[in-house]
Amino acid sequence: MGDKKYKNYGYAGLMDHMLIGAYASPLNVYGTTEWTMSWFLFLAKAKIKGTCPLVVGGPDVGNWDPDNRATKHKRTTSIVNSVKACMDACDGYFLFDMIHLKLANQWQYAKEGINLAIN
């Protein structure tokens, strides 16, 4: 990685899919600033320029509020909204790390988000 020209090359065209971590706070699902889920993915899609056929994004629900600034209601609402925000900005949704949904019994919020995104 010592080559100063490395930044001039991309590998998206060599991939069959890419997972983009939209690791913003639950307080920042939508927006047009750098640290929002929707903007992370918008920028990723713009930089990839269609060279990768499948670009999927998602949040890190287990570690997205380290200072505990969001209420429980805001965190669960953000799970719902993150599905639509990510699916609107790219080709699909992944949720990292799914064990956090299991431990907190929050599967219904992911399901609600999927229903919102596909309807």
Solvent accessible surface area in square Angstrom, and as a share of the most:
residue,aa,sasa,rsa
1,M,187,0.83
2,G,76,0.73
3,D,90,0.47
4,K,183,0.77
5,K,124,0.53
6,Y,116,0.44
7,K,166,0.70
8,N,97,0.50
9,Y,157,0.60
10,G,69,0.66
11,Y,121,0.46
12,A,16,0.13
13,G,51,0.49
14,L,153,0.76
15,M,79,0.35
16,D,100,0.52
17,H,88,0.39
18,M,29,0.13
19,L,109,0.54
20,I,34,0.17
21,G,31,0.30
22,A,0,0.00
23,Y,95,0.36
24,A,2,0.01
25,S,22,0.14
26,P,0,0.00
27,L,72,0.36
28,N,52,0.27
29,V,10,0.06
30,Y,116,0.44
31,G,32,0.31
32,T,104,0.61
33,T,90,0.52
34,E,107,0.48
35,W,153,0.54
36,T,7,0.04
37,M,0,0.00
38,S,19,0.12
39,W,62,0.22
40,F,38,0.16
41,L,0,0.00
42,F,106,0.44
43,L,58,0.29
44,A,14,0.11
45,K,70,0.30
46,A,52,0.40
47,K,153,0.65
48,I,16,0.08
49,K,162,0.69
50,G,70,0.67
51,T,74,0.43
52,C,6,0.04
53,P,102,0.64
54,L,76,0.38
55,V,1,0.00
56,V,18,0.10
57,G,0,0.00
58,G,0,0.00
59,P,0,0.00
60,D,15,0.08
61,V,15,0.09
62,G,29,0.28
63,N,93,0.48
64,W,17,0.06
65,D,22,0.11
66,P,120,0.76
67,D,110,0.57
68,N,110,0.56
69,R,158,0.58
70,A,5,0.04
71,T,91,0.53
72,K,141,0.60
73,H,139,0.62
74,K,72,0.31
75,R,63,0.23
76,T,9,0.05
77,T,43,0.25
78,S,0,0.00
79,I,2,0.01
80,V,13,0.07
81,N,36,0.18
82,S,0,0.00
83,V,0,0.00
84,K,63,0.27
85,A,2,0.02
86,C,0,0.00
87,M,67,0.30
88,D,94,0.49
89,A,25,0.20
90,C,12,0.07
91,D,66,0.34
92,G,10,0.10
93,Y,45,0.17
94,F,42,0.18
95,L,18,0.09
96,F,89,0.37
97,D,51,0.27
98,M,99,0.44
99,I,78,0.40
100,H,55,0.25
101,L,1,0.01
102,K,129,0.54
103,L,136,0.68
104,A,56,0.43
105,N,111,0.57
106,Q,24,0.11
107,W,111,0.39
108,Q,91,0.40
109,Y,54,0.20
110,A,12,0.09
111,K,132,0.56
112,E,94,0.42
113,G,0,0.00
114,I,81,0.41
115,N,65,0.33
116,L,79,0.39
117,A,22,0.17
118,I,113,0.57
119,N,150,0.77
